[in-house]
Amino acid sequence: MEGTARGSLPFVSMITVVLALASNMVVMKIAMSDGISEYIMVFYCHVVSSLVLLPCPVIISRRSGSCPPLTFTVLGKIFLLALVGLVAQICAYAGIGYSSPVLGTAMMNLIPAFTFILAVISRMEKVNWKSSSSHAKLVGTIASIVGASVVTLYKGPPILRSPPPPPYVQPRHLLLILSRQSNWILGGFLLTADAFLLSLWYIIQTSILKDYPVVLNIMFYKMLFGTILAGLLSFITVREPRSWILKLDRGLIAILYSAVVANIFSITLCTWCLKRTGPVYVAMFKPLGIVFAVGLGFIFLGETLHLGSLIGAMVIAMGFYGAVWGKSKEEEERKMEGGSLASSSHKIPLLQNKTSSV
């Protein structure tokens, strides 16, 4: 029972991460409808995250005497991780601003394919084309991409009409949202770039964890480097001083929510899952985000639920189940191989002793 509970922890953790990221997309969309720059949001999110994680290096260094040294090589990798994460975050916010959270989570379905290809190239993942588990992961990934394509390209007749606009989404905000949806193709391109960069982020993070498996320290330095980079980028792109002034409105709430939930909580939990399971397992959960985004967009943004969204969500769910089944089957095969190797290793010393006695 204890082993089963431990095995289910990464599954529950990744479900939580996907739900947090999908809700963050909706929150960011509402904030950007007020005219807040995505560069300003990224900068302040990193500032808040860095301040919250500031005590972690001191506490960990005092409590853990076996903490590995933080070398310049590891710091260089963390800097690269921060750079890739920053560009991915900006692409995601800009892409959502030009399109919608539904398209943003739909493009997440490209992450498993990108991650799988990068993991095979970097030799983090091995493919056995004769194994049923590899077939299940491949078919599940393809099904998820097909489901996302259905959601994006086919709307179909409306199933549930959108409710009246919530009080925090005023008509002028809806007009801004609809006007920016005319740049749907540009938004899709930016979100595709975000999917590729996130896949690369998983690979880099997994590589760092092998040399320096201290999750909170990695997160602190990643946020610190991200704050410096985001600050430089924001000072170059945003010239109006009024844009830097935060008010007690939805923009501030969105920044705090993104910093605490999307940056600190979900990324730290995702990093822990990367340490436990690897990049491919983590990436497989991304297609599930579109199911959450469709529901949250219907409730909080007043988006109409169409038949295409329902069909696409069902296809994604089936693909997701197939991919998870393939991964679990692969783990069982590895355990069986490990058991057979262990049993054979117990027999070899006996043979060696007998030959040596002769």
QUIPERA-V20579 format. One record per pair of residues at least 4 apart in sequence whose ideal C-beta (glycine too) atoms are under 6 Angstrom apart, sorted by the first residue. I is the first residue (numbers start at 1). GAP is how many residues later the second one is. D is the distance in Angstrom with one decimal. If there is no record, write none. Layout:
[[I	GAP	D] [I	GAP	D]]
//
This chain:
[[8	4	5.9] [9	4	6.0] [10	263	4.9] [10	266	5.3] [10	267	5.1] [13	256	5.1] [13	260	5.3] [14	259	5.7] [14	271	4.1] [17	249	4.6] [17	252	5.4] [17	253	5.1] [18	267	5.2] [18	270	5.1] [18	271	4.6] [19	273	5.4] [20	241	5.0] [20	246	4.2] [21	245	5.9] [22	83	5.7] [22	267	4.6] [22	270	3.8] [22	271	4.6] [23	273	5.9] [24	234	5.4] [24	238	4.0] [25	71	5.7] [25	76	3.9] [25	79	5.1] [26	75	5.2] [26	270	4.8] [26	274	5.3] [27	227	4.8] [27	230	5.2] [28	65	5.9] [29	67	5.6] [29	72	5.5] [31	5	5.1] [31	219	5.8] [31	220	5.0] [31	223	3.5] [32	4	5.9] [32	65	4.8] [33	140	3.9] [33	143	5.5] [33	144	5.6] [34	217	5.7] [36	5	5.9] [36	215	4.6] [37	201	5.5] [37	206	5.7] [38	55	3.7] [38	56	5.5] [39	195	4.5] [39	198	5.2] [39	199	5.6] [40	203	5.8] [41	214	5.8] [42	47	5.4] [42	48	5.9] [42	188	4.9] [43	187	4.2] [43	188	5.6] [43	191	4.5] [44	211	4.8] [45	210	5.7] [45	213	4.8] [45	214	4.4] [45	218	5.7] [46	177	5.5] [46	180	4.4] [46	181	4.1] [46	184	5.1] [47	180	5.5] [48	211	3.7] [49	174	4.4] [49	210	4.8] [49	214	4.3] [49	215	5.3] [50	173	4.4] [50	174	5.2] [50	177	5.1] [52	212	5.8] [53	166	5.7] [53	167	4.1] [53	170	5.9] [55	4	5.5] [56	4	5.9] [56	160	4.2] [56	164	5.0] [57	160	5.4] [57	163	5.7] [60	4	5.4] [60	157	5.9] [67	147	6.0] [68	144	5.7] [70	4	5.7] [74	137	5.7] [74	138	4.7] [77	131	4.9] [78	143	4.8] [78	144	5.5] [79	146	5.0] [81	123	4.9] [81	141	5.6] [82	140	4.8] [82	143	3.7] [82	144	4.4] [84	113	5.4] [84	116	5.6] [84	117	5.1] [85	116	5.5] [86	140	5.1] [86	143	5.2] [86	144	5.8] [87	110	5.8] [88	106	5.0] [88	109	3.7] [88	110	5.3] [91	4	5.8] [91	99	4.6] [91	102	4.8] [91	103	4.1] [92	102	4.3] [94	96	5.2] [95	92	4.6] [95	95	3.5] [95	96	3.8] [96	5	5.9] [96	8	4.7] [98	82	5.4] [98	85	4.2] [98	88	5.3] [98	89	3.3] [99	4	4.2] [99	85	5.4] [99	88	3.2] [101	192	4.7] [101	196	5.4] [102	191	5.2] [102	192	5.8] [102	195	5.5] [103	49	6.0] [104	87	5.5] [105	184	4.0] [105	185	4.1] [105	188	3.8] [106	42	4.2] [106	45	5.1] [106	46	5.0] [106	184	5.1] [107	84	3.9] [107	85	5.8] [107	88	5.2] [108	178	3.9] [108	181	5.0] [109	35	4.7] [109	36	5.1] [109	39	3.7] [109	178	4.5] [110	4	5.8] [110	85	4.0] [111	4	5.8] [111	84	4.9] [111	87	5.6] [111	88	5.3] [111	172	4.8] [111	175	4.4] [112	4	6.0] [112	29	4.7] [112	171	4.5] [112	172	5.3] [113	28	5.6] [114	82	5.1] [114	85	3.6] [115	4	5.9] [115	84	4.2] [115	87	5.5] [115	164	5.2] [115	165	5.8] [115	168	3.7] [116	164	5.7] [118	81	5.6] [118	85	5.0] [119	5	4.3] [119	6	3.7] [119	160	5.5] [119	161	5.4] [120	5	5.3] [122	81	5.7] [125	155	5.3] [127	7	5.6] [128	6	5.2] [133	193	4.5] [133	196	3.9] [133	197	4.0] [136	4	5.9] [136	186	5.1] [136	189	5.5] [136	190	2.9] [137	186	5.2] [137	189	3.8] [139	183	5.6] [140	179	4.5] [140	182	3.4] [140	183	3.0] [141	182	5.9] [143	172	5.8] [143	175	5.9] [143	176	2.9] [144	143	3.7] [144	172	5.2] [144	175	3.8] [146	169	5.9] [147	165	4.5] [147	168	3.4] [147	169	3.6] [149	4	5.6] [150	4	5.2] [150	158	5.7] [150	161	5.7] [150	162	3.8] [151	157	6.0] [151	158	5.4] [151	161	3.5] [154	154	3.9] [155	151	4.4] [155	153	4.8] [156	150	4.9] [156	151	3.3] [156	152	4.1] [157	150	5.4] [158	146	4.9] [158	148	5.4] [159	146	5.2] [159	148	5.7] [160	145	4.2] [162	140	4.5] [162	141	5.9] [162	142	4.4] [165	4	4.8] [165	137	4.8] [169	4	5.2] [183	4	5.9] [202	77	3.9] [203	76	5.8] [205	69	5.5] [206	68	5.4] [206	73	5.1] [208	4	5.8] [209	4	5.2] [209	66	5.0] [215	56	5.0] [215	57	5.7] [218	4	5.9] [219	49	5.4] [226	4	5.8] [230	4	5.9] [234	4	5.3] [238	5	5.1] [246	6	5.2] [248	4	6.0] [250	4	6.0] [257	4	5.4] [258	4	4.6] [259	4	5.1] [260	4	5.5] [261	4	5.2] [262	4	5.4] [263	4	5.7] [264	4	5.9] [266	4	6.0] [273	4	5.6] [273	9	5.2] [274	8	5.5] [277	4	3.9] [281	46	5.5] [284	39	4.6] [287	29	4.7] [287	33	5.3] [288	32	5.5] [289	4	5.9] [290	26	5.9] [291	22	4.8] [292	4	5.9] [293	4	5.7] [294	15	4.9] [296	4	5.6] [297	4	4.7] [297	6	4.2] [298	5	5.4] [298	7	5.1] [305	4	5.8] [308	4	5.9]]
//
